[in-house]
Amino acid sequence: MSKIEKIVINKIETRAEIGERKYNTTMERDDLTRKAWLIHGQEESLDLAIYLEKLIQLEEEEAFRYNRYKNIVCKFDEFMCNNETPENVHSYWSEMFNMFPARMEEE
């Protein structure tokens, strides 16, 4: 068994203990219908979908920020290489931030 699998098993055991304390029952309960179990599972799946969507958005925002700064640095580097004495370096730097907006476009 891998270390990852052992971690997951430990989390399952911990969650079962917390659930038993919180709800005073285990998964061996027999007071729910099959439909009630299905609804519980569906609700948990919907929660998971929400968590996954949040993480996807965070990944997209991080990639956007990375690409934005990468573009700014590349353009600025190109500017510095092509200008021996850049008197307007500060205004060009500001221009780069305006060229690459800080917010992602809404889809």
C-alpha positions as CSV (number, residue, x, y, z in Angstrom):
1,M,0.0,0.0,0.0
2,S,1.3,3.4,-0.9
3,K,1.8,6.4,1.5
4,I,-1.0,8.2,-0.4
5,E,-3.4,5.3,0.2
6,K,-2.5,5.2,3.9
7,I,-3.2,8.9,4.2
8,V,-6.6,8.5,2.6
9,I,-7.5,5.6,4.9
10,N,-6.5,7.7,7.9
11,K,-8.7,10.5,6.7
12,I,-11.6,8.1,6.2
13,E,-11.2,6.7,9.7
14,T,-11.0,10.2,11.2
15,R,-14.1,11.3,9.2
16,A,-16.0,8.3,10.5
17,E,-15.1,9.1,14.1
18,I,-16.1,12.7,13.7
19,G,-19.4,11.7,12.0
20,E,-20.2,9.2,14.7
21,R,-19.6,11.9,17.4
22,K,-21.5,14.5,15.5
23,Y,-24.5,12.5,14.3
24,N,-24.4,9.7,17.0
25,T,-24.6,7.1,14.3
26,T,-22.4,5.2,11.7
27,M,-22.8,4.3,8.1
28,E,-24.4,1.1,9.3
29,R,-27.5,3.0,10.2
30,D,-30.8,1.6,8.8
31,D,-33.1,4.6,9.2
32,L,-32.6,6.0,5.7
33,T,-34.2,4.8,2.5
34,R,-32.2,4.0,-0.6
35,K,-33.5,7.3,-2.1
36,A,-32.4,9.2,1.0
37,W,-28.9,7.7,0.6
38,L,-28.9,8.7,-3.1
39,I,-29.9,12.2,-2.2
40,H,-27.1,12.5,0.4
41,G,-24.6,11.2,-2.2
42,Q,-25.9,13.7,-4.8
43,E,-25.7,16.6,-2.3
44,E,-22.1,15.6,-1.5
45,S,-21.3,15.4,-5.2
46,L,-22.8,18.8,-5.8
47,D,-20.6,20.2,-3.0
48,L,-17.6,18.6,-4.7
49,A,-18.5,20.2,-8.0
50,I,-18.6,23.6,-6.3
51,Y,-15.2,23.0,-4.7
52,L,-13.7,21.9,-8.0
53,E,-15.1,24.9,-9.8
54,K,-13.6,27.2,-7.2
55,L,-10.2,25.5,-7.7
56,I,-10.5,25.7,-11.5
57,Q,-11.1,29.5,-11.2
58,L,-8.2,29.9,-8.9
59,E,-5.9,28.0,-11.3
60,E,-7.1,30.2,-14.2
61,E,-6.5,33.4,-12.2
62,E,-3.0,32.3,-11.3
63,A,-2.2,31.4,-14.9
64,F,-3.6,34.7,-16.0
65,R,-1.5,36.6,-13.5
66,Y,1.6,34.6,-14.4
67,N,1.1,35.3,-18.2
68,R,0.4,38.9,-17.5
69,Y,3.6,39.5,-15.7
70,K,5.6,37.3,-18.1
71,N,4.3,39.5,-21.0
72,I,5.1,42.7,-19.1
73,V,8.6,41.6,-18.3
74,C,9.3,40.3,-21.9
75,K,8.0,43.6,-23.4
76,F,10.0,45.7,-21.0
77,D,13.1,43.6,-21.5
78,E,12.7,44.1,-25.3
79,F,12.4,47.8,-24.7
80,M,15.5,47.9,-22.5
81,C,17.5,46.0,-25.1
82,N,16.5,48.3,-27.9
83,N,17.1,51.6,-26.0
84,E,20.6,52.6,-25.0
85,T,19.5,55.4,-22.7
86,P,15.8,55.1,-22.0
87,E,14.8,58.4,-20.5
88,N,11.2,57.4,-20.6
89,V,11.7,54.0,-18.8
90,H,9.2,54.8,-16.1
91,S,6.4,55.8,-18.4
92,Y,7.1,52.7,-20.6
93,W,6.9,50.5,-17.5
94,S,3.5,52.0,-16.7
95,E,2.4,51.6,-20.3
96,M,3.2,47.9,-20.0
97,F,0.8,47.5,-17.0
98,N,-1.9,49.3,-19.0
99,M,-1.2,47.1,-22.1
100,F,-1.9,44.0,-20.0
101,P,-4.9,44.6,-17.8
102,A,-4.9,43.2,-14.3
103,R,-8.4,41.6,-14.6
104,M,-9.4,38.6,-16.6
105,E,-12.1,39.2,-19.3
106,E,-15.4,37.6,-18.3
107,E,-16.4,34.7,-20.5
